[in-house]
Amino acid sequence: MPLLSKYAQHKKIKYFLERISKQAAILEIGSQSGWVRDYLRKNGWHYYVGLDIMPPADIVGDIRNWKSLGLKGQSFDVIIAFEVVEHVNCFKECYELLKPGGRLMLTSPVPHMDWVMKLLELIGLNQKRTSPHDHLIYFQNIPYFKTKDIRIIGFLSQWGIFTK
């Protein structure tokens, strides 16, 4: 794993994952690498579902088709989408899947700095993108949700926690 990606994982555990109740029903969108699943299961969280368009996810499919994938509306306390929303606009689906008061936890490149992220990928310091960043958005413009916290990390990445 590239150096910056490994460092970011450690920081995401502290900022996002350690805030989640062990009893929370968690959906991770974009779970392909499995590191969030592995961390949560190893450390006592039991109500986790990973969704990705590629195996090995618990559910393989597109979040925009959540009804046909057997997911139920308003059934999750937390949705995690690290490095996902720049690939697909799924805010409406996240809103529909979260319980009232539920939290959406996101990371994504700062739109005007995405070119630097691409450069870091080319020189091997950051993990390579799996598809184009066609849906870059500034987190202050996220629809449907109330902002709880937004942070800019290293001028390059946005980290946010939002509530329904």
C-alpha positions in Angstrom: 0.0 0.0 0.0 1.3 3.5 -0.9 2.8 5.5 2.0 0.2 8.3 2.0 -2.7 5.9 1.8 -1.4 3.9 4.8 -1.0 7.1 6.8 -4.5 8.2 5.9 -6.0 4.9 7.0 -4.5 5.3 10.4 -5.9 8.8 10.7 -9.4 7.7 9.4 -9.5 5.1 12.2 -9.0 7.8 14.8 -11.2 10.5 13.3 -14.1 8.4 11.9 -14.2 4.7 13.1 -13.4 5.2 16.8 -16.5 7.5 17.0 -18.9 4.7 16.0 -20.9 2.8 18.6 -20.1 -0.9 18.6 -23.9 -1.5 18.3 -24.3 0.7 15.2 -25.6 -0.8 12.0 -22.9 0.2 9.5 -22.9 0.3 5.7 -19.6 0.9 3.9 -20.0 1.9 0.3 -16.9 1.2 -1.8 -15.6 -1.6 0.5 -13.4 -3.4 -2.1 -10.0 -3.2 -0.3 -11.6 -4.5 2.9 -9.5 -2.6 5.4 -12.5 -0.9 7.1 -14.3 -4.2 7.4 -11.2 -5.9 8.8 -10.6 -3.2 11.4 -14.2 -3.0 12.5 -14.7 -6.8 12.8 -11.3 -7.3 14.6 -12.2 -4.6 17.1 -15.7 -5.6 18.1 -18.2 -4.1 15.7 -20.6 -6.8 14.5 -23.3 -5.0 12.4 -21.3 -4.2 9.3 -22.2 -4.6 5.6 -19.8 -3.8 2.8 -21.1 -2.8 -0.6 -19.0 -2.5 -3.8 -19.4 -2.9 -7.5 -16.6 -5.5 -7.4 -16.1 -8.6 -5.2 -15.1 -9.4 -2.4 -17.9 -7.3 -0.9 -20.7 -8.6 1.3 -23.1 -7.2 -1.4 -21.9 -6.7 -4.9 -23.7 -4.0 -6.8 -24.3 -0.3 -7.4 -25.5 1.8 -4.4 -28.0 3.5 -6.7 -29.8 0.2 -7.0 -30.0 -0.5 -3.3 -33.6 -1.6 -3.3 -32.9 -4.4 -5.7 -29.8 -5.4 -3.6 -32.0 -6.3 -0.6 -31.2 -3.3 1.5 -33.9 -1.6 3.5 -34.5 2.1 3.8 -33.7 3.8 7.1 -31.9 0.7 8.3 -28.3 2.1 9.0 -27.0 4.2 11.8 -23.8 5.0 9.9 -22.8 5.0 6.2 -19.1 5.2 5.4 -18.0 6.2 1.9 -14.2 6.8 1.8 -13.1 8.0 -1.7 -16.5 7.2 -3.3 -18.5 10.4 -3.9 -16.1 11.7 -6.4 -17.0 8.6 -8.5 -20.8 8.5 -8.1 -23.5 10.9 -6.9 -25.1 8.8 -4.2 -26.3 11.3 -1.6 -30.0 10.7 -2.1 -29.5 6.9 -1.7 -27.4 7.5 1.4 -30.1 9.7 2.8 -32.8 7.1 2.1 -30.7 4.3 3.7 -29.9 6.1 6.9 -32.0 6.1 10.0 -33.2 9.5 11.3 -30.2 11.1 13.1 -27.8 8.7 11.2 -24.4 9.8 10.2 -22.7 9.9 6.8 -18.9 9.7 7.0 -17.1 10.8 3.8 -13.6 11.5 2.4 -12.9 12.8 -1.1 -10.3 15.0 -2.8 -10.7 18.8 -2.6 -12.0 19.4 -6.2 -9.5 22.1 -7.2 -6.7 20.0 -5.8 -7.5 16.7 -7.5 -4.7 17.3 -10.0 -2.2 17.0 -7.2 -3.9 13.7 -6.0 -3.4 12.4 -9.6 0.2 13.4 -9.5 0.7 11.6 -6.2 -0.8 8.5 -7.7 1.6 8.7 -10.7 4.6 8.8 -8.4 3.3 6.0 -6.2 2.6 7.9 -3.0 -1.2 7.5 -3.1 -3.4 4.6 -4.2 -4.5 4.6 -7.8 -8.1 5.6 -8.6 -10.3 2.9 -9.9 -12.5 5.1 -12.1 -12.6 8.8 -13.2 -13.5 11.5 -10.7 -16.6 12.7 -12.5 -18.5 13.9 -9.5 -16.1 16.0 -7.4 -18.0 18.2 -4.9 -17.0 20.6 -2.2 -18.4 19.2 1.1 -20.1 22.4 2.0 -22.4 21.8 -1.0 -23.5 18.2 0.0 -27.3 18.0 -0.5 -29.9 16.5 1.9 -27.6 16.4 5.0 -26.7 18.7 7.9 -23.0 19.3 8.3 -21.6 18.1 11.6 -17.9 18.6 10.8 -15.8 19.2 7.7 -12.0 19.2 7.7 -9.4 19.8 5.0 -6.5 17.5 5.4 -3.1 18.5 3.9 -4.9 21.0 1.5 -5.8 17.9 -0.6 -8.5 15.9 1.0 -11.9 16.7 2.5 -13.2 14.7 5.5 -16.7 15.2 6.6 -19.4 13.9 9.0 -23.0 14.7 8.2 -26.3 13.9 9.8 -29.7 13.0 8.5 
